[in-house]
Amino acid sequence: MTQEFDDKAPLLDHLIELRRRIANSVLAVLAGFFICYTFADEVFAFLVAPLREIRGPDAKMIYTGLHEAFFTYMKVAFYSGLFLAVPVILSQVWLFVAPGLYQHEKKFFFPFLFMTPVLFFAGGALAYTFVLPLMFQFFLSFATPSIEALPSLKEYLSLVMTLIFSFGLVFELPVGILLLIKAGAVSTNALVAKRKYFVVLAFIVAGVLTPPDPFSQIMLAIPILIMYEASIILGRKLEKSRDLAEAQANQEDNKDQESQEAE
């Protein structure tokens, strides 16, 4: 009975630690939500800025449901708070995983922990500064004297946040692939061999994450393919360094074995 309790104790400790990390992450999202809700007007003005640069500062948006404006501001606060909480969430993941890693594994994973939020924010910034203006110019080009564009608050927010988060996630692709390469689950040769299939997969993923128009899909599919190629380049460097480290370790083992045989 005592042995069974001792076996369950470590699992219980891990579950308690996991609950604590999840609670901290939820608190970070809630804190971000309340902070962003306080500045909801400024945050929404920031999100609308790419559209107003094209249509002019007097451009207006509409809402057709009485509750639409309220829930739009709630969503603005939630998505913005979640965006700000990403570094905290990742740090909680690291604090949960780190105790179970060896020292050399910590040295390897720590740069990925640092690069994950950087790449996520870089993808979101690219969508905001480059993709959204081009997309709005394309969509608004269909307006005529008899057809006026009257964007809805809900639809506009859904479009903008979907693209920002999609580009942020796409920029995480090298992190995931390099971790798989490090674990030996995939190789760069396999990635090169499956490139043509990934091209098709990239456009499928882009079609799911973006509005149903070819322009948006192409604008997201291109970064996915670029990140894939970057993963292959970085993966080859990682494989070379890993093979070199293994060769050095084998040489040291052979020297130790020869010294033992000599004795």
Steps between C-alpha positions, in 0.01 A plus 500: 500500500787733587679419174185576301466835677865584427448423132194726481661785696728624214206492257289697748780755539520540121123550475510762775788678324313483167191649661709782643658582163163493325355727769787746456445503124127562542572782745741654246229491232245651740746774600566574134125503434425759771795716399402494134132558580600819679663615177249331267441820301872549439552133414211499254624825343838330457337203327293725273799720406597295186148544363482870583832563328331389178149638548599817687466608864126564460428137408226348714401146592154366575338240721166344419422335834439697819744278690764485225705802612515381863613148414744636244676698771498192725663298224754775435598492867515119510706451184735785591540364852571153363755648261677677788487190720687279253845555664355421845329185372823381338698572817252288697546217251875529544480503881289183487726314256845625611533294825480179297775598255874442520733800500595460133133466408422824683775677305345375178136581579555842659572680166178354362311637800641844421438481127142373523338829613738701281394308190134514602508878537700532176233307311224715647694819417546385140127440465417840648752716315517329160227244434196687632561821298547300180190293574285804572612670180403187309159469664416870474592509133162339427313805634323715240291820516196278540665245733630631831712302745347506850714264711340349806674517840461126561612389155793740493628389841460133406698552180782701662549279806481179294776623270721634781480177700535286186821676398626477857444124502653458155821661620522230770546233231885502514489452878282190472695348212840560662380336821389198299837488326682522832288214636578292191135479398566650155801585285570774250522242222146391581384863503653556156343179366156603628525861381245463220245358743565783744430756227150355462461483879606865536222619271247276677600643839492853359152435360377387842654789696415787265181636343376312192683708241815407304685821590496432875591135449801585286618768745505241781622203295816685388630557858420137583720383212775747592500375860517142372806573289660690789439196720684279252800735490519532878432127539804409289720715724348332804561154358864584422562627854324195644702260285821680598414476868421128465829441315696674774317299765580175317868596476512567871332166571750321275793667679365399837450144380855483359647637821311240702622222271858627528480483879 
